[in-house]
Amino acid sequence: MRSSTFYIIFTAILLVYLLANVYILQRIQKLVPHHYKIFTAAFISILAISFLVGRILERYTVCSASDFLIWIGALWLGIFVYLLFGFIIVDSIQGIVHLFTKTTNFQKAAYCIVIVASIIISFAGYINART
């Protein structure tokens, strides 16, 4: 009974994580030119699974590849949280503004600001943690 409960909860968490990554990917792809969309999707998919793959690889052998995947995955998880909250806030504001006016020209600029701010905050936190 306990193992089946674990698998159900683990599957639910992975599903939510997958859906949140798809949401972030859709928002980022609105900013990317059409011929780079496949590359962007592949890059974000690799980032999204790197932490999990690194932890699984670490269970079998400790090597520099597993350390690298865990490090990249941890950075992505930090950026992921900021992107998720930022995009949710921008989409909420856009929905409220759309109730009162018909023009919403700030979407791409707001998404760019969220991406840049998320990266700056994450790397500032990384530098702060190293010192």
Buried (B, 14 or more C-beta within 10 A) or exposed (E): EEEEEEEEEEEEEEEEBEEBBBBBBEBBBEBBEEEEBEEBBEEBBBBBBBBBBBEEBBEEEEEEEBEEBBBBBBBBBBBBBBBBEBBBEBBEEEEEEEEEEEEEEEBEEBBEEBBEEBBEBBEEEEEEEEE
